Amino acid sequence: MTIEAPLAEALEWLFRTRAPAAVQAKAREVMLDTYGCVMAARRHAEFLAFEKQLEDMDPGSVSCAAASFAAAACWDEACEGLARAHGRPGLTVLGACHALARTRPSTLDEVLAAYVTGYEVGGRMGESLRIGPGMHVDGAWPCFGVAAAVVRLLGGDAAQALAAIRIVACQMPYSLYLPVAAGANARNVYLSHASQLGMLAASAALAGITAPTGAVEELRSRALAGAPPAPALAPPGEWLILETYLKPYAAARHVHYGAAAAQALRPGIGPRLNEIRGIELSTYAEALSYCGNRAPKTAIQAQFSLSYGVACMLVTGELAPGSHDPENIGRREIRSIEKKIELTENKDLTRSGKRGATLAIDLGKETLRHTVDRVAGDPSMPMAREAILAKFARYAGRDGGAFLDAPGDRRYAEVSPA
């Protein structure tokens, strides 16, 4: 069976089914968390310059507004994700829905329905279309979710959403991990490209432009030929958004396990940081390959650095958006601790496909050790409403409770916090 048959079935289910209350509640939480990340990005001069450049180039453009939103959402690497898709299905979808709903009459219920549709499509495509070695997920499959969401928000049907997905498949970008390793933040605009491609494909499909059956399979066989084997598409009735993780820390999710272990051990070290002889962080292979960047010099490198995450947590006690500012990256105490960290593979974790980390800190006369197999925000340990609101307040500087409780028939433009 090709991917298109179960995909078409999933689209029909999504377009005819009202999401259950639990799914809608989860969607609001993920959306609010994303809004907070977007507003936090406005403290960065580079982001503001990028946003201004887009506006100067095409004033009032919905597509440029969506691109700006998507870049902001990932700028501090504190945003949502879906482990089974190895990426974040919702950021580009929300950016596109937000930009459209700010300029055309849309209710919160309509935006929620489109957002959930896009999230579910993106999550399924991310799990099935695993990127190959050397690629970065952000510029790849997220555009499929955008295409489906925009078709729905603009009044299209499941068949038109499938057509839009085929159009995307004919031109899905091949995005590189290289900028992260090199310390360049070009990665921050990958999701901007994905949002614009998805919106373009939706517009084309709604206009009657076609793409051939089998386009997704052709994409898989050519562009993703080196990727791992694809699992079956999640069937209708399975809501992937309920498995979303939210981040307590501003760093790649792979960094969270070691950082949480460091946070747990920090009280036992106290003022004895200078007594540390060595540190071992043992974790799964994917984390080592994706976040093995040592001695980071830029924010993007630090966000994707296991060793920096542990060192920063031990020295400062937090991993927040400001943790990756130049003054922290260059801080002598953090650099000294980071040099002492050895990264090793936990083969049992790798074989099992599970995530986690064990941190061992050698203090000479004693060794402190802590293992973390889940962190706050994981599906098995979801962040409470109070924690979600507290994070939003820190990032956005305001209360987000009204959005979580807003009536669905209210105009989206009146209740969105961004």
Contacts in CASP RR format, 6 or more apart in sequence:
PFRMAT RR
TARGET T0000
AUTHOR 0000-0000-0000
METHOD contacts of the structure
MODEL  1
MTIEAPLAEALEWLFRTRAPAAVQAKAREVMLDTYGCVMAARRHAEFLAF
EKQLEDMDPGSVSCAAASFAAAACWDEACEGLARAHGRPGLTVLGACHAL
ARTRPSTLDEVLAAYVTGYEVGGRMGESLRIGPGMHVDGAWPCFGVAAAV
VRLLGGDAAQALAAIRIVACQMPYSLYLPVAAGANARNVYLSHASQLGML
AASAALAGITAPTGAVEELRSRALAGAPPAPALAPPGEWLILETYLKPYA
AARHVHYGAAAAQALRPGIGPRLNEIRGIELSTYAEALSYCGNRAPKTAI
QAQFSLSYGVACMLVTGELAPGSHDPENIGRREIRSIEKKIELTENKDLT
RSGKRGATLAIDLGKETLRHTVDRVAGDPSMPMAREAILAKFARYAGRDG
GAFLDAPGDRRYAEVSPA
2 214 0 8 1.000
2 216 0 8 1.000
2 217 0 8 1.000
3 128 0 8 1.000
3 216 0 8 1.000
3 217 0 8 1.000
3 220 0 8 1.000
3 230 0 8 1.000
3 233 0 8 1.000
4 162 0 8 1.000
4 166 0 8 1.000
4 213 0 8 1.000
4 214 0 8 1.000
4 216 0 8 1.000
4 217 0 8 1.000
6 232 0 8 1.000
6 233 0 8 1.000
6 235 0 8 1.000
7 121 0 8 1.000
7 124 0 8 1.000
7 125 0 8 1.000
7 162 0 8 1.000
7 165 0 8 1.000
7 216 0 8 1.000
7 233 0 8 1.000
8 158 0 8 1.000
8 162 0 8 1.000
9 235 0 8 1.000
9 236 0 8 1.000
10 120 0 8 1.000
10 121 0 8 1.000
10 124 0 8 1.000
10 233 0 8 1.000
10 234 0 8 1.000
10 235 0 8 1.000
10 236 0 8 1.000
11 121 0 8 1.000
11 148 0 8 1.000
11 158 0 8 1.000
11 161 0 8 1.000
11 162 0 8 1.000
12 158 0 8 1.000
12 236 0 8 1.000
13 236 0 8 1.000
13 237 0 8 1.000
14 116 0 8 1.000
14 117 0 8 1.000
14 118 0 8 1.000
14 120 0 8 1.000
14 121 0 8 1.000
14 148 0 8 1.000
14 158 0 8 1.000
14 236 0 8 1.000
15 117 0 8 1.000
15 152 0 8 1.000
15 157 0 8 1.000
15 158 0 8 1.000
15 161 0 8 1.000
16 158 0 8 1.000
17 236 0 8 1.000
17 237 0 8 1.000
18 113 0 8 1.000
19 27 0 8 1.000
19 112 0 8 1.000
19 113 0 8 1.000
19 116 0 8 1.000
19 239 0 8 1.000
20 239 0 8 1.000
22 242 0 8 1.000
23 116 0 8 1.000
23 239 0 8 1.000
23 241 0 8 1.000
23 242 0 8 1.000
24 112 0 8 1.000
24 116 0 8 1.000
25 404 0 8 1.000
26 241 0 8 1.000
26 242 0 8 1.000
26 244 0 8 1.000
27 112 0 8 1.000
27 115 0 8 1.000
27 116 0 8 1.000
27 119 0 8 1.000
27 241 0 8 1.000
28 112 0 8 1.000
28 403 0 8 1.000
28 404 0 8 1.000
29 246 0 8 1.000
29 383 0 8 1.000
29 385 0 8 1.000
29 388 0 8 1.000
29 404 0 8 1.000
30 80 0 8 1.000
30 90 0 8 1.000
30 119 0 8 1.000
30 241 0 8 1.000
30 244 0 8 1.000
30 246 0 8 1.000
31 94 0 8 1.000
31 115 0 8 1.000
31 403 0 8 1.000
32 388 0 8 1.000
32 389 0 8 1.000
32 392 0 8 1.000
32 400 0 8 1.000
32 401 0 8 1.000
32 403 0 8 1.000
32 404 0 8 1.000
32 417 0 8 1.000
33 79 0 8 1.000
33 80 0 8 1.000
33 246 0 8 1.000
33 388 0 8 1.000
33 391 0 8 1.000
33 392 0 8 1.000
34 73 0 8 1.000
34 79 0 8 1.000
34 80 0 8 1.000
34 90 0 8 1.000
34 91 0 8 1.000
34 94 0 8 1.000
35 392 0 8 1.000
35 396 0 8 1.000
35 403 0 8 1.000
35 416 0 8 1.000
35 417 0 8 1.000
35 418 0 8 1.000
36 391 0 8 1.000
36 392 0 8 1.000
36 395 0 8 1.000
36 396 0 8 1.000
36 417 0 8 1.000
36 418 0 8 1.000
37 72 0 8 1.000
37 73 0 8 1.000
37 74 0 8 1.000
37 75 0 8 1.000
37 76 0 8 1.000
37 78 0 8 1.000
37 79 0 8 1.000
37 395 0 8 1.000
38 69 0 8 1.000
38 72 0 8 1.000
38 73 0 8 1.000
38 418 0 8 1.000
39 72 0 8 1.000
39 395 0 8 1.000
39 396 0 8 1.000
39 397 0 8 1.000
39 417 0 8 1.000
39 418 0 8 1.000
40 75 0 8 1.000
40 76 0 8 1.000
40 78 0 8 1.000
40 321 0 8 1.000
40 395 0 8 1.000
40 396 0 8 1.000
41 47 0 8 1.000
41 71 0 8 1.000
41 72 0 8 1.000
41 73 0 8 1.000
41 75 0 8 1.000
41 76 0 8 1.000
42 48 0 8 1.000
42 72 0 8 1.000
43 321 0 8 1.000
44 75 0 8 1.000
46 185 0 8 1.000
47 71 0 8 1.000
47 72 0 8 1.000
47 75 0 8 1.000
47 188 0 8 1.000
50 68 0 8 1.000
50 71 0 8 1.000
50 189 0 8 1.000
51 68 0 8 1.000
51 71 0 8 1.000
51 72 0 8 1.000
54 61 0 8 1.000
54 64 0 8 1.000
54 65 0 8 1.000
54 67 0 8 1.000
54 68 0 8 1.000
55 61 0 8 1.000
55 64 0 8 1.000
55 68 0 8 1.000
57 64 0 8 1.000
58 64 0 8 1.000
62 99 0 8 1.000
62 100 0 8 1.000
62 103 0 8 1.000
62 199 0 8 1.000
63 99 0 8 1.000
63 195 0 8 1.000
63 196 0 8 1.000
63 199 0 8 1.000
63 200 0 8 1.000
65 95 0 8 1.000
65 98 0 8 1.000
65 99 0 8 1.000
65 102 0 8 1.000
66 92 0 8 1.000
66 95 0 8 1.000
66 96 0 8 1.000
66 98 0 8 1.000
66 99 0 8 1.000
66 100 0 8 1.000
66 192 0 8 1.000
66 195 0 8 1.000
66 196 0 8 1.000
66 199 0 8 1.000
67 189 0 8 1.000
67 192 0 8 1.000
67 193 0 8 1.000
67 195 0 8 1.000
67 196 0 8 1.000
68 192 0 8 1.000
69 94 0 8 1.000
69 95 0 8 1.000
69 98 0 8 1.000
69 99 0 8 1.000
69 195 0 8 1.000
69 418 0 8 1.000
70 91 0 8 1.000
70 92 0 8 1.000
70 95 0 8 1.000
70 191 0 8 1.000
70 192 0 8 1.000
70 194 0 8 1.000
70 195 0 8 1.000
71 188 0 8 1.000
71 189 0 8 1.000
71 191 0 8 1.000
71 192 0 8 1.000
73 79 0 8 1.000
73 91 0 8 1.000
73 94 0 8 1.000
73 95 0 8 1.000
73 191 0 8 1.000
74 88 0 8 1.000
74 91 0 8 1.000
74 138 0 8 1.000
74 187 0 8 1.000
74 188 0 8 1.000
74 191 0 8 1.000
75 188 0 8 1.000
76 250 0 8 1.000
76 303 0 8 1.000
76 321 0 8 1.000
76 322 0 8 1.000
76 324 0 8 1.000
77 247 0 8 1.000
77 250 0 8 1.000
77 251 0 8 1.000
77 252 0 8 1.000
77 303 0 8 1.000
77 304 0 8 1.000
77 324 0 8 1.000
78 247 0 8 1.000
78 249 0 8 1.000
78 250 0 8 1.000
78 251 0 8 1.000
78 321 0 8 1.000
78 395 0 8 1.000
79 88 0 8 1.000
79 91 0 8 1.000
79 247 0 8 1.000
80 88 0 8 1.000
80 90 0 8 1.000
80 91 0 8 1.000
80 244 0 8 1.000
80 245 0 8 1.000
80 246 0 8 1.000
80 247 0 8 1.000
81 87 0 8 1.000
81 88 0 8 1.000
81 89 0 8 1.000
81 90 0 8 1.000
81 244 0 8 1.000
81 245 0 8 1.000
81 253 0 8 1.000
82 88 0 8 1.000
82 89 0 8 1.000
82 123 0 8 1.000
82 127 0 8 1.000
82 240 0 8 1.000
82 243 0 8 1.000
82 244 0 8 1.000
82 245 0 8 1.000
83 243 0 8 1.000
83 245 0 8 1.000
83 253 0 8 1.000
83 355 0 8 1.000
84 123 0 8 1.000
84 127 0 8 1.000
84 240 0 8 1.000
84 243 0 8 1.000
85 122 0 8 1.000
85 123 0 8 1.000
85 124 0 8 1.000
85 125 0 8 1.000
85 126 0 8 1.000
85 127 0 8 1.000
85 141 0 8 1.000
85 240 0 8 1.000
86 126 0 8 1.000
86 127 0 8 1.000
86 130 0 8 1.000
86 131 0 8 1.000
86 137 0 8 1.000
86 286 0 8 1.000
87 126 0 8 1.000
87 137 0 8 1.000
87 138 0 8 1.000
87 142 0 8 1.000
88 138 0 8 1.000
88 142 0 8 1.000
89 118 0 8 1.000
89 119 0 8 1.000
89 120 0 8 1.000
89 121 0 8 1.000
89 122 0 8 1.000
89 123 0 8 1.000
89 126 0 8 1.000
89 142 0 8 1.000
89 145 0 8 1.000
89 240 0 8 1.000
90 115 0 8 1.000
90 118 0 8 1.000
90 119 0 8 1.000
90 122 0 8 1.000
90 142 0 8 1.000
90 145 0 8 1.000
91 142 0 8 1.000
91 191 0 8 1.000
92 142 0 8 1.000
92 143 0 8 1.000
92 145 0 8 1.000
92 146 0 8 1.000
92 191 0 8 1.000
92 194 0 8 1.000
92 195 0 8 1.000
92 198 0 8 1.000
93 114 0 8 1.000
93 115 0 8 1.000
93 118 0 8 1.000
93 119 0 8 1.000
93 122 0 8 1.000
93 142 0 8 1.000
93 145 0 8 1.000
93 146 0 8 1.000
93 149 0 8 1.000
94 115 0 8 1.000
95 195 0 8 1.000
96 146 0 8 1.000
96 149 0 8 1.000
96 150 0 8 1.000
96 195 0 8 1.000
96 198 0 8 1.000
96 199 0 8 1.000
97 111 0 8 1.000
97 114 0 8 1.000
97 115 0 8 1.000
97 149 0 8 1.000
97 150 0 8 1.000
97 153 0 8 1.000
98 111 0 8 1.000
98 416 0 8 1.000
98 418 0 8 1.000
100 106 0 8 1.000
100 150 0 8 1.000
100 153 0 8 1.000
100 154 0 8 1.000
101 110 0 8 1.000
101 111 0 8 1.000
101 153 0 8 1.000
101 412 0 8 1.000
101 413 0 8 1.000
101 416 0 8 1.000
102 412 0 8 1.000
102 413 0 8 1.000
102 416 0 8 1.000
105 411 0 8 1.000
106 153 0 8 1.000
106 411 0 8 1.000
106 412 0 8 1.000
106 413 0 8 1.000
107 408 0 8 1.000
107 409 0 8 1.000
107 410 0 8 1.000
107 411 0 8 1.000
107 412 0 8 1.000
108 406 0 8 1.000
108 407 0 8 1.000
108 408 0 8 1.000
108 409 0 8 1.000
108 410 0 8 1.000
108 411 0 8 1.000
108 412 0 8 1.000
108 415 0 8 1.000
109 408 0 8 1.000
109 409 0 8 1.000
110 153 0 8 1.000
110 412 0 8 1.000
111 153 0 8 1.000
111 412 0 8 1.000
112 408 0 8 1.000
113 152 0 8 1.000
114 149 0 8 1.000
114 150 0 8 1.000
114 152 0 8 1.000
114 153 0 8 1.000
115 149 0 8 1.000
116 241 0 8 1.000
117 145 0 8 1.000
117 148 0 8 1.000
117 149 0 8 1.000
117 152 0 8 1.000
117 161 0 8 1.000
118 145 0 8 1.000
118 146 0 8 1.000
118 148 0 8 1.000
118 149 0 8 1.000
118 152 0 8 1.000
119 145 0 8 1.000
119 149 0 8 1.000
119 240 0 8 1.000
119 241 0 8 1.000
119 244 0 8 1.000
120 239 0 8 1.000
120 240 0 8 1.000
120 241 0 8 1.000
121 144 0 8 1.000
121 145 0 8 1.000
121 147 0 8 1.000
121 148 0 8 1.000
121 149 0 8 1.000
121 161 0 8 1.000
121 165 0 8 1.000
122 141 0 8 1.000
122 142 0 8 1.000
122 144 0 8 1.000
122 145 0 8 1.000
122 148 0 8 1.000
123 141 0 8 1.000
123 145 0 8 1.000
123 234 0 8 1.000
123 240 0 8 1.000
124 233 0 8 1.000
124 234 0 8 1.000
124 240 0 8 1.000
125 141 0 8 1.000
125 144 0 8 1.000
125 145 0 8 1.000
125 165 0 8 1.000
126 137 0 8 1.000
126 140 0 8 1.000
126 141 0 8 1.000
126 144 0 8 1.000
127 230 0 8 1.000
127 231 0 8 1.000
127 233 0 8 1.000
127 234 0 8 1.000
128 230 0 8 1.000
128 231 0 8 1.000
128 232 0 8 1.000
128 233 0 8 1.000
129 140 0 8 1.000
129 141 0 8 1.000
129 216 0 8 1.000
129 219 0 8 1.000
129 220 0 8 1.000
129 224 0 8 1.000
129 227 0 8 1.000
129 230 0 8 1.000
130 224 0 8 1.000
130 227 0 8 1.000
130 228 0 8 1.000
130 230 0 8 1.000
131 137 0 8 1.000
131 140 0 8 1.000
131 141 0 8 1.000
131 224 0 8 1.000
131 227 0 8 1.000
132 224 0 8 1.000
132 226 0 8 1.000
132 227 0 8 1.000
132 228 0 8 1.000
133 226 0 8 1.000
134 176 0 8 1.000
134 177 0 8 1.000
134 178 0 8 1.000
135 174 0 8 1.000
135 175 0 8 1.000
135 176 0 8 1.000
135 177 0 8 1.000
136 175 0 8 1.000
136 176 0 8 1.000
136 177 0 8 1.000
136 179 0 8 1.000
136 180 0 8 1.000
136 187 0 8 1.000
136 190 0 8 1.000
137 175 0 8 1.000
138 175 0 8 1.000
138 187 0 8 1.000
138 190 0 8 1.000
138 191 0 8 1.000
138 194 0 8 1.000
139 173 0 8 1.000
139 175 0 8 1.000
139 190 0 8 1.000
139 191 0 8 1.000
139 193 0 8 1.000
139 194 0 8 1.000
140 172 0 8 1.000
140 173 0 8 1.000
140 174 0 8 1.000
140 175 0 8 1.000
140 194 0 8 1.000
141 172 0 8 1.000
142 191 0 8 1.000
142 194 0 8 1.000
142 195 0 8 1.000
143 168 0 8 1.000
143 172 0 8 1.000
143 173 0 8 1.000
143 193 0 8 1.000
143 194 0 8 1.000
143 195 0 8 1.000
143 197 0 8 1.000
143 198 0 8 1.000
143 201 0 8 1.000
144 165 0 8 1.000
144 168 0 8 1.000
144 169 0 8 1.000
144 172 0 8 1.000
144 198 0 8 1.000
145 165 0 8 1.000
145 198 0 8 1.000
146 194 0 8 1.000
146 195 0 8 1.000
146 197 0 8 1.000
146 198 0 8 1.000
146 199 0 8 1.000
146 201 0 8 1.000
146 202 0 8 1.000
147 161 0 8 1.000
147 164 0 8 1.000
147 165 0 8 1.000
147 167 0 8 1.000
147 168 0 8 1.000
147 198 0 8 1.000
147 199 0 8 1.000
147 201 0 8 1.000
147 202 0 8 1.000
147 205 0 8 1.000
148 161 0 8 1.000
148 164 0 8 1.000
148 165 0 8 1.000
148 202 0 8 1.000
150 164 0 8 1.000
150 198 0 8 1.000
150 199 0 8 1.000
150 202 0 8 1.000
150 203 0 8 1.000
151 157 0 8 1.000
151 160 0 8 1.000
151 161 0 8 1.000
151 164 0 8 1.000
151 202 0 8 1.000
151 205 0 8 1.000
151 206 0 8 1.000
152 161 0 8 1.000
154 202 0 8 1.000
154 206 0 8 1.000
156 206 0 8 1.000
160 205 0 8 1.000
160 206 0 8 1.000
160 208 0 8 1.000
161 202 0 8 1.000
161 205 0 8 1.000
163 205 0 8 1.000
163 208 0 8 1.000
163 209 0 8 1.000
163 210 0 8 1.000
163 211 0 8 1.000
164 198 0 8 1.000
164 201 0 8 1.000
164 202 0 8 1.000
164 204 0 8 1.000
164 205 0 8 1.000
164 206 0 8 1.000
165 201 0 8 1.000
165 216 0 8 1.000
166 210 0 8 1.000
166 211 0 8 1.000
166 212 0 8 1.000
166 213 0 8 1.000
166 214 0 8 1.000
166 215 0 8 1.000
166 216 0 8 1.000
167 201 0 8 1.000
167 204 0 8 1.000
167 205 0 8 1.000
167 209 0 8 1.000
167 211 0 8 1.000
167 215 0 8 1.000
168 197 0 8 1.000
168 198 0 8 1.000
168 201 0 8 1.000
169 211 0 8 1.000
169 214 0 8 1.000
169 215 0 8 1.000
169 216 0 8 1.000
169 218 0 8 1.000
169 219 0 8 1.000
170 211 0 8 1.000
170 212 0 8 1.000
170 215 0 8 1.000
170 219 0 8 1.000
171 197 0 8 1.000
172 197 0 8 1.000
172 219 0 8 1.000
172 223 0 8 1.000
173 190 0 8 1.000
173 193 0 8 1.000
173 194 0 8 1.000
173 197 0 8 1.000
174 223 0 8 1.000
175 187 0 8 1.000
175 190 0 8 1.000
175 193 0 8 1.000
177 290 0 8 1.000
179 185 0 8 1.000
179 186 0 8 1.000
179 187 0 8 1.000
179 300 0 8 1.000
180 187 0 8 1.000
180 293 0 8 1.000
180 300 0 8 1.000
180 301 0 8 1.000
180 304 0 8 1.000
181 293 0 8 1.000
181 301 0 8 1.000
183 296 0 8 1.000
183 297 0 8 1.000
183 298 0 8 1.000
183 300 0 8 1.000
183 301 0 8 1.000
184 298 0 8 1.000
184 300 0 8 1.000
185 298 0 8 1.000
185 299 0 8 1.000
185 300 0 8 1.000
187 300 0 8 1.000
188 300 0 8 1.000
220 227 0 8 1.000
220 230 0 8 1.000
234 240 0 8 1.000
242 379 0 8 1.000
243 379 0 8 1.000
244 379 0 8 1.000
245 253 0 8 1.000
245 377 0 8 1.000
245 378 0 8 1.000
245 379 0 8 1.000
246 377 0 8 1.000
246 382 0 8 1.000
246 383 0 8 1.000
246 388 0 8 1.000
246 391 0 8 1.000
247 253 0 8 1.000
247 256 0 8 1.000
247 377 0 8 1.000
248 256 0 8 1.000
248 375 0 8 1.000
248 376 0 8 1.000
248 377 0 8 1.000
248 383 0 8 1.000
248 387 0 8 1.000
248 391 0 8 1.000
249 255 0 8 1.000
249 256 0 8 1.000
249 259 0 8 1.000
249 260 0 8 1.000
249 318 0 8 1.000
249 319 0 8 1.000
249 320 0 8 1.000
250 303 0 8 1.000
250 319 0 8 1.000
250 320 0 8 1.000
250 321 0 8 1.000
250 322 0 8 1.000
250 323 0 8 1.000
250 324 0 8 1.000
251 259 0 8 1.000
251 302 0 8 1.000
251 303 0 8 1.000
251 304 0 8 1.000
251 309 0 8 1.000
251 319 0 8 1.000
251 323 0 8 1.000
252 290 0 8 1.000
252 291 0 8 1.000
252 303 0 8 1.000
252 304 0 8 1.000
253 355 0 8 1.000
254 283 0 8 1.000
254 286 0 8 1.000
254 287 0 8 1.000
254 290 0 8 1.000
254 291 0 8 1.000
254 304 0 8 1.000
254 306 0 8 1.000
254 355 0 8 1.000
255 287 0 8 1.000
255 291 0 8 1.000
255 303 0 8 1.000
255 304 0 8 1.000
255 305 0 8 1.000
255 306 0 8 1.000
255 309 0 8 1.000
255 319 0 8 1.000
256 375 0 8 1.000
257 283 0 8 1.000
257 287 0 8 1.000
257 355 0 8 1.000
257 356 0 8 1.000
257 357 0 8 1.000
257 372 0 8 1.000
257 373 0 8 1.000
257 375 0 8 1.000
258 281 0 8 1.000
258 283 0 8 1.000
258 306 0 8 1.000
258 309 0 8 1.000
258 310 0 8 1.000
258 313 0 8 1.000
258 356 0 8 1.000
258 357 0 8 1.000
258 359 0 8 1.000
258 372 0 8 1.000
259 309 0 8 1.000
259 310 0 8 1.000
259 312 0 8 1.000
259 313 0 8 1.000
259 319 0 8 1.000
260 357 0 8 1.000
260 372 0 8 1.000
260 375 0 8 1.000
260 376 0 8 1.000
261 281 0 8 1.000
261 310 0 8 1.000
261 357 0 8 1.000
261 358 0 8 1.000
261 359 0 8 1.000
261 370 0 8 1.000
261 371 0 8 1.000
261 372 0 8 1.000
262 309 0 8 1.000
262 310 0 8 1.000
262 313 0 8 1.000
262 314 0 8 1.000
262 359 0 8 1.000
263 313 0 8 1.000
263 317 0 8 1.000
264 370 0 8 1.000
264 372 0 8 1.000
265 314 0 8 1.000
265 359 0 8 1.000
265 361 0 8 1.000
265 368 0 8 1.000
265 369 0 8 1.000
265 370 0 8 1.000
266 313 0 8 1.000
266 314 0 8 1.000
266 317 0 8 1.000
268 368 0 8 1.000
269 276 0 8 1.000
269 314 0 8 1.000
269 361 0 8 1.000
269 363 0 8 1.000
269 368 0 8 1.000
272 363 0 8 1.000
273 314 0 8 1.000
273 315 0 8 1.000
273 333 0 8 1.000
273 337 0 8 1.000
275 363 0 8 1.000
275 364 0 8 1.000
276 337 0 8 1.000
276 340 0 8 1.000
276 361 0 8 1.000
276 362 0 8 1.000
276 363 0 8 1.000
277 340 0 8 1.000
277 362 0 8 1.000
277 363 0 8 1.000
277 364 0 8 1.000
278 340 0 8 1.000
278 341 0 8 1.000
278 342 0 8 1.000
278 361 0 8 1.000
278 362 0 8 1.000
279 310 0 8 1.000
279 337 0 8 1.000
279 340 0 8 1.000
279 341 0 8 1.000
279 342 0 8 1.000
279 359 0 8 1.000
279 360 0 8 1.000
279 361 0 8 1.000
279 362 0 8 1.000
280 341 0 8 1.000
280 342 0 8 1.000
280 344 0 8 1.000
280 358 0 8 1.000
280 359 0 8 1.000
280 360 0 8 1.000
280 362 0 8 1.000
281 306 0 8 1.000
281 307 0 8 1.000
281 310 0 8 1.000
281 341 0 8 1.000
281 342 0 8 1.000
281 343 0 8 1.000
281 344 0 8 1.000
281 357 0 8 1.000
281 358 0 8 1.000
281 359 0 8 1.000
282 344 0 8 1.000
282 345 0 8 1.000
282 346 0 8 1.000
282 357 0 8 1.000
282 358 0 8 1.000
282 359 0 8 1.000
282 360 0 8 1.000
283 306 0 8 1.000
283 343 0 8 1.000
283 344 0 8 1.000
283 345 0 8 1.000
283 346 0 8 1.000
283 349 0 8 1.000
283 356 0 8 1.000
283 357 0 8 1.000
283 358 0 8 1.000
284 345 0 8 1.000
284 346 0 8 1.000
284 349 0 8 1.000
284 350 0 8 1.000
284 353 0 8 1.000
284 354 0 8 1.000
284 355 0 8 1.000
284 356 0 8 1.000
284 357 0 8 1.000
285 345 0 8 1.000
285 350 0 8 1.000
286 350 0 8 1.000
287 306 0 8 1.000
287 355 0 8 1.000
287 357 0 8 1.000
288 306 0 8 1.000
288 343 0 8 1.000
288 345 0 8 1.000
290 304 0 8 1.000
291 304 0 8 1.000
291 305 0 8 1.000
291 306 0 8 1.000
292 304 0 8 1.000
292 305 0 8 1.000
292 306 0 8 1.000
292 307 0 8 1.000
292 343 0 8 1.000
293 301 0 8 1.000
293 302 0 8 1.000
293 304 0 8 1.000
293 305 0 8 1.000
293 307 0 8 1.000
293 308 0 8 1.000
294 305 0 8 1.000
294 307 0 8 1.000
294 338 0 8 1.000
295 335 0 8 1.000
295 338 0 8 1.000
295 339 0 8 1.000
296 302 0 8 1.000
296 305 0 8 1.000
296 308 0 8 1.000
296 329 0 8 1.000
297 329 0 8 1.000
298 329 0 8 1.000
299 324 0 8 1.000
299 325 0 8 1.000
299 329 0 8 1.000
301 308 0 8 1.000
302 308 0 8 1.000
302 309 0 8 1.000
302 312 0 8 1.000
302 323 0 8 1.000
302 324 0 8 1.000
302 329 0 8 1.000
303 324 0 8 1.000
305 338 0 8 1.000
306 341 0 8 1.000
306 343 0 8 1.000
307 338 0 8 1.000
307 341 0 8 1.000
307 343 0 8 1.000
308 329 0 8 1.000
308 334 0 8 1.000
308 338 0 8 1.000
309 319 0 8 1.000
309 323 0 8 1.000
310 337 0 8 1.000
310 338 0 8 1.000
310 341 0 8 1.000
310 359 0 8 1.000
311 334 0 8 1.000
311 335 0 8 1.000
311 337 0 8 1.000
311 338 0 8 1.000
311 341 0 8 1.000
312 318 0 8 1.000
312 319 0 8 1.000
312 323 0 8 1.000
312 328 0 8 1.000
312 334 0 8 1.000
313 319 0 8 1.000
314 337 0 8 1.000
315 331 0 8 1.000
315 333 0 8 1.000
315 334 0 8 1.000
315 337 0 8 1.000
316 323 0 8 1.000
316 328 0 8 1.000
316 334 0 8 1.000
320 394 0 8 1.000
321 395 0 8 1.000
322 328 0 8 1.000
328 334 0 8 1.000
346 356 0 8 1.000
346 357 0 8 1.000
346 358 0 8 1.000
349 355 0 8 1.000
349 356 0 8 1.000
354 373 0 8 1.000
355 373 0 8 1.000
355 374 0 8 1.000
356 371 0 8 1.000
356 372 0 8 1.000
356 373 0 8 1.000
356 374 0 8 1.000
357 371 0 8 1.000
357 372 0 8 1.000
358 369 0 8 1.000
358 370 0 8 1.000
358 371 0 8 1.000
358 372 0 8 1.000
359 369 0 8 1.000
359 370 0 8 1.000
359 371 0 8 1.000
359 372 0 8 1.000
360 367 0 8 1.000
360 368 0 8 1.000
360 369 0 8 1.000
361 367 0 8 1.000
361 368 0 8 1.000
361 369 0 8 1.000
374 380 0 8 1.000
374 381 0 8 1.000
375 381 0 8 1.000
376 383 0 8 1.000
376 387 0 8 1.000
377 383 0 8 1.000
383 391 0 8 1.000
385 404 0 8 1.000
389 399 0 8 1.000
389 400 0 8 1.000
389 401 0 8 1.000
389 404 0 8 1.000
392 398 0 8 1.000
392 399 0 8 1.000
392 400 0 8 1.000
392 417 0 8 1.000
393 399 0 8 1.000
393 400 0 8 1.000
396 417 0 8 1.000
398 417 0 8 1.000
400 417 0 8 1.000
402 415 0 8 1.000
402 417 0 8 1.000
403 415 0 8 1.000
403 416 0 8 1.000
403 417 0 8 1.000
406 415 0 8 1.000
END
